[in-house]
Amino acid sequence: MKIHNFSGGPAVLPDFVYNQAADAIKNYQGTGLSLLEISHRSPTFAAILEETEERLRRLLSIPSNYAVLFLAGGASQHFAQIPMNFLTNKTEAAYLDSGVWASHAINEAKYYGNVQVVATGKMQDYTAIPVDYIIPDASAYFHYTSNNTIYGTALYEVPKTNVPLICDRSSDILSAKIEVSSFDIVYASVQKNAGAAGVSIVVIKEDLLARVNPHIPNVFNYNVLATHKSLYNTPPVFAIYSTLLNLQWLESQGGVEEIEKLNQIKSDLLYQEIERNSLFTGRVCNISQRSKMNVTFLANHPEHEQEFLDFAAQRQVIGIKQYANYGGFRASLYNALDLESVKALISVMQEFEVFKHITTK
Ligand SMILES: *Cc1c(COP(=O)(O)O)cnc(C)c1O
């Protein structure tokens, strides 16, 4: 029986990815060699890297004046690497604090220079993203998180600014159309929406590469990494291949445009059920900021929380416990989570409501 996996990340990937990856580990495309024993400098891997970049460029319509990098390490590494490259103790960077990951990025930047937090959602428990703030023109850059994986909020409008705009898209990359040219850097670890853990995607405007602080180690220097086309040292070969498979799958599904429509349908259905169901309440009140990737909700009766998790698990619905000990539920509806799984969760919620014999809020 199918398990419906709503995990926040690493998260469900398409069966196509699992099957092809398993074959590639045993015998990569009839070469008689495992993908894991092939040199990262071989023509075989060069072809993988090239196709991964090509497909990502096509799927996101990445302009030619942007470099595309596939780098070891997760988004958290870029929390440190971005200020390391672009912030000094004489400059200041602006950050929007919209949740846990945004504040991690802020804390890492403080090691390199001054940080101005232009606004924070902390006082509202991050259930809303502040939209009124001023980004100082002298900022080295402005950093924000487009989708707050833990709180289930998302910012759909791109902030307007004259300074380089940097966006962490770890939990919504490839889920909906974006205009890459509005940004100077878009980065994401892939394990939520685009592949197996171990690699992050960094899309960076070439103009910005010229501004990298040269006095940092090569292995962290975006300019050096771009010059070597992600092959400065051994890249995470398997994670990159898993990303390629994911991109192949996504294109076979009609690309970002089609998946965006499906993501809208999936999240609409679930939010509707949360509103209808007498046992649950959505965590994010501002409808225009509700995430389509991570749907967060609470049990109206706290004593139902563990009971519902167990009830769901018995019906093959897993991964809906909220991050760490934040309480409540989070259902992650990434690209690879199909409509059938969303419907399964909804019927479990309905069944639970009947089971509890509670029909009024
Ligand atoms: C998961 C996540 C991260 C952290 O990613 P790692 O790969 O664990 O470093 C950062 N930002 C966002 C928005 C995330 O969802």
The ligand as a Tripos MOL2 file, in Angstrom:
@<TRIPOS>MOLECULE
LIG
   15    15     1     0     0
SMALL
NO_CHARGES

@<TRIPOS>ATOM
      1 C1         15.6940   23.3840    4.6980 C.3       1 LIG1
      2 C2         15.9780   24.7980    4.5080 C.ar      1 LIG1
      3 C3         17.2490   25.3260    4.7180 C.ar      1 LIG1
      4 C4         18.4040   24.4970    5.2490 C.3       1 LIG1
      5 O1         18.8820   23.6340    4.2830 O.3       1 LIG1
      6 P1         20.1330   22.7050    4.5800 P.3       1 LIG1
      7 O2         20.3270   21.9950    3.2970 O.co2     1 LIG1
      8 O3         19.7800   21.8080    5.7150 O.co2     1 LIG1
      9 O4         21.2740   23.5910    4.9280 O.co2     1 LIG1
     10 C5         17.4440   26.6560    4.4670 C.ar      1 LIG1
     11 N1         16.4560   27.4490    4.0250 N.ar      1 LIG1
     12 C6         15.2120   26.9820    3.8170 C.ar      1 LIG1
     13 C7         14.1480   27.8910    3.3220 C.3       1 LIG1
     14 C8         14.9400   25.6470    4.0470 C.ar      1 LIG1
     15 O5         13.7110   25.1720    3.8420 O.3       1 LIG1
@<TRIPOS>BOND
     1     1     2 1
     2     2     3 ar
     3     2    14 ar
     4     3     4 1
     5     3    10 ar
     6     4     5 1
     7     5     6 1
     8     6     7 2
     9     6     8 1
    10     6     9 1
    11    10    11 ar
    12    11    12 ar
    13    12    13 1
    14    12    14 ar
    15    14    15 1
@<TRIPOS>SUBSTRUCTURE
     1 LIG1         1 GROUP 0 **** ****
